[in-house]
Amino acid sequence: MLAFANAKINIGLNVTEKVADGYHNIQTVFYPIKLNDVVEITDAESISCQVSGIDISGNPEDNICYKAFQLIQKDYNIPAQQITLLKQIPVGAGLGGGSSDAAHLIKLIDKKFNLGLTVPEMQSYAAALGADCAFFIENKPVYAYGRGDQFMPVTVDLSGYQIVLVKPEIHVSTAEAYAGMIPQPNAEDLPELIAQPVASWKGQVNNDFEKMVFAKYPAISDIKNELYAAGALYAAMSGSGSSVYGIFEHPVSVPELEINNKVYYNL
């Protein structure tokens, strides 16, 4: 049994507060895109996690999918499974690939073993694994706040547009991005801004991480500028980087960006 675990982009990302436990409160919009990993589970004598495709460092037992399986197995008497993961979503890109893998694995387990988990129950398991992980349970556009694990429905539909995603050969860790962040408590009203036409987002819908990341990695800033030069209605870094996306009114090709970067079209 397998699932196609899709990526997401952030439309706007405001860091509003650093709370007592060291974490940060944010405001953002999560939007699913058509770039997928493939997650499969099959019966096995012991739990294992095999990964192919994009290389992931570390032990298989440290993979978020492995942890997700163990989390549910503590509460339900389900047999061991081999988890097979084909990684196609870039790592360290602000696209939520690992979180999506884990969320889709939770849904696979529920379906295969007829656990009858409710959406809130699956979201609870997912939230224990990562702040944005629960988003992928329902996998619909949401306004996310708090640590990024509280959701409110938001009306945004980009299906009539062309989304181009550019991933440079640069890794920006979340910890690195937050280290240079100064929270801004009076953040923009994202739901209100997102309700406006996409062409109005430029200069209004902002990612707070861009200032620090662009200063340290000018090549990422250059990608955003080149997407605008190619005719993007709106362009931004996703999450804490390093990927940058552009939203276009019509199909577009950006061969100049393909030289040193991985470019994904029609997402």
C-alpha positions in Angstrom: 0.0 0.0 0.0 1.5 3.3 -1.0 0.8 7.1 -0.9 2.1 10.1 -2.8 3.2 12.6 -0.2 3.2 16.1 -1.6 5.2 19.1 -0.7 3.9 22.5 0.4 4.9 26.1 0.0 4.5 29.0 2.5 2.6 32.0 1.2 3.8 34.7 3.6 5.6 33.8 6.8 5.7 36.2 9.8 7.6 35.4 13.0 5.6 37.2 15.6 6.9 36.1 19.0 9.6 34.0 20.8 7.9 32.2 23.6 9.3 31.0 27.0 10.2 27.5 25.8 12.5 28.9 23.1 10.1 28.2 20.2 8.5 30.9 18.0 5.0 31.7 17.1 4.4 32.3 13.4 1.7 33.2 10.9 1.7 31.7 7.5 -0.4 30.1 4.8 0.4 26.5 3.9 -0.5 25.6 0.3 0.0 22.1 -1.2 1.8 21.7 -4.4 2.2 18.8 -6.9 5.7 17.6 -6.0 5.7 14.2 -4.4 7.6 11.6 -2.4 6.3 8.1 -2.5 5.7 6.2 0.8 4.9 2.5 0.9 4.4 0.0 3.7 4.6 -3.8 3.4 4.4 -6.6 5.9 7.8 -7.5 7.4 9.3 -9.4 10.3 10.7 -6.2 11.9 10.3 -2.5 11.4 12.7 -1.0 8.8 12.9 2.1 6.7 14.5 2.0 3.3 15.2 5.3 1.5 16.0 5.8 -2.2 16.1 8.9 -4.5 17.5 12.0 -2.9 20.1 11.1 -0.3 19.1 11.6 3.4 21.9 11.6 6.0 21.5 9.8 9.3 20.3 6.4 10.4 17.1 4.9 9.0 15.8 4.6 12.6 16.0 8.4 12.9 13.8 9.0 9.9 10.5 10.7 10.7 8.5 7.9 9.1 10.1 5.4 11.4 9.3 7.5 14.4 5.7 8.0 13.1 5.2 4.2 12.9 6.6 3.7 16.4 4.3 6.4 17.8 1.2 4.6 16.6 2.5 1.1 17.4 2.7 2.2 21.1 -1.1 2.6 21.1 -2.2 -0.1 18.6 -1.2 -3.7 18.2 -0.2 -3.5 14.6 2.4 -5.8 13.0 5.9 -4.7 11.9 6.2 -3.1 8.5 8.9 -2.2 6.0 8.7 1.5 5.2 9.9 2.2 1.7 10.4 5.9 0.9 11.3 7.3 -2.5 12.5 10.9 -1.9 11.9 13.4 -4.6 11.1 16.5 -2.6 14.3 18.4 -1.9 15.6 18.3 1.6 16.3 21.5 3.5 14.2 23.5 1.1 11.3 24.7 3.2 8.8 22.4 1.5 7.8 20.1 4.4 8.8 16.9 2.6 9.6 14.9 5.8 6.5 16.1 7.5 4.4 15.1 4.6 6.0 11.7 4.5 5.1 11.1 8.1 1.6 12.4 7.8 0.9 10.2 4.8 2.4 7.2 6.6 -0.1 7.8 9.4 -2.9 7.8 7.0 -1.6 4.6 5.3 -1.4 2.8 8.6 -4.9 3.9 9.6 -6.3 2.7 6.2 -4.3 -0.6 6.1 -5.2 -1.7 9.6 -8.7 -0.2 9.8 -7.8 1.7 12.9 -10.7 4.2 12.4 -8.6 7.2 13.5 -10.4 10.5 13.2 -8.8 13.5 11.6 -8.1 15.2 14.9 -6.5 11.9 16.2 -4.3 11.6 13.2 -3.4 15.3 13.5 -2.4 14.8 17.1 0.0 12.0 16.2 1.4 14.2 13.4 1.8 17.3 15.5 4.0 15.3 17.9 6.5 14.8 15.1 6.7 18.4 13.7 4.9 21.7 13.7 3.8 21.5 10.1 3.2 17.8 10.0 -0.5 17.9 11.0 -1.2 20.1 8.0 -0.7 17.2 5.6 -3.5 15.1 7.2 -6.2 17.1 5.5 -3.8 18.6 3.0 -5.9 21.7 2.2 -4.8 25.4 2.2 -4.8 26.8 5.7 -3.8 29.8 7.7 -1.4 28.4 10.3 -0.5 30.2 13.5 0.9 29.4 16.9 4.0 27.3 16.3 2.5 26.5 12.9 0.4 23.7 14.3 -3.0 25.6 14.7 -5.0 25.9 11.5 -7.9 28.0 10.1 -9.4 27.4 6.7 -8.4 30.0 4.1 -9.7 30.5 0.6 -6.9 30.5 -1.9 -6.8 28.6 -5.2 -3.8 28.7 -7.4 -4.9 25.9 -9.8 -5.3 28.4 -12.6 -1.7 29.6 -12.3 1.7 28.1 -13.1 3.9 27.6 -10.1 7.7 27.3 -10.8 9.9 26.1 -7.9 13.7 26.7 -7.9 15.9 24.8 -5.5 19.5 26.0 -5.3 22.4 23.8 -4.1 22.2 25.6 -0.8 21.0 24.1 2.5 19.5 26.5 5.1 18.7 24.8 8.4 15.7 25.9 10.3 17.9 26.5 13.4 20.2 28.7 11.3 17.3 30.8 10.0 15.7 31.3 13.4 19.1 32.3 15.0 19.0 35.6 13.1 15.3 36.3 13.5 13.9 39.3 15.3 10.1 38.7 15.9 7.7 41.3 14.7 4.6 41.3 16.9 2.6 43.6 14.7 2.5 41.3 11.7 0.5 41.7 8.6 -3.1 40.3 8.4 -2.3 37.3 6.1 -5.8 36.0 5.6 -7.0 39.4 4.5 -4.0 39.9 2.2 -4.3 36.4 0.7 -7.9 37.1 -0.2 -6.7 39.8 -2.6 -5.6 39.0 -6.2 -2.2 37.3 -6.6 -0.9 40.3 -8.5 -1.3 42.4 -5.3 0.8 40.2 -3.1 4.1 41.5 -4.2 5.4 43.9 -1.5 2.5 43.0 0.8 2.8 39.3 1.6 6.3 38.8 3.1 8.5 36.1 4.4 10.4 37.4 7.4 13.2 34.9 6.9 14.2 36.4 3.6 16.1 39.4 5.0 18.5 37.2 7.0 18.8 34.4 4.5 19.2 36.7 1.5 22.0 38.6 3.3 23.9 35.4 3.9 23.1 33.7 0.6 22.7 36.3 -2.1 22.2 33.6 -4.7 18.8 32.9 -3.2 17.8 36.5 -3.5 19.0 36.5 -7.1 16.6 33.6 -7.9 13.7 35.6 -6.6 14.7 38.6 -8.7 15.0 36.4 -11.8 11.6 34.9 -11.3 10.1 38.4 -11.2 12.2 39.3 -14.3 10.7 36.3 -16.0 7.2 37.7 -15.4 6.1 36.2 -12.0 3.1 37.8 -10.4 4.5 36.9 -7.1 7.7 35.2 -5.9 9.0 34.3 -2.4 11.1 31.9 -0.5 9.2 29.0 1.0 9.6 28.5 4.8 13.1 29.1 6.0 14.5 28.3 2.6 16.3 27.6 0.5 13.7 27.0 -2.3 12.1 29.9 -4.0 8.8 29.8 -6.0 7.2 32.0 -8.6 3.5 32.2 -9.5 2.9 32.9 -13.2 -0.2 33.7 -15.1 0.9 31.5 -18.1 3.4 28.6 -18.7 6.9 29.8 -18.6 10.5 28.5 -19.0 13.5 29.9 -17.1 16.5 28.1 -18.6 18.9 30.6 -17.1 17.9 29.3 -13.6 18.4 25.7 -14.7 22.1 26.1 -15.0 23.0 26.0 -11.2 19.6 25.0 -9.7 17.0 22.3 -9.8 13.8 23.8 -11.4 10.3 22.3 -11.1 7.5 23.5 -13.4 3.7 23.3 -13.4 3.3 22.6 -9.7 
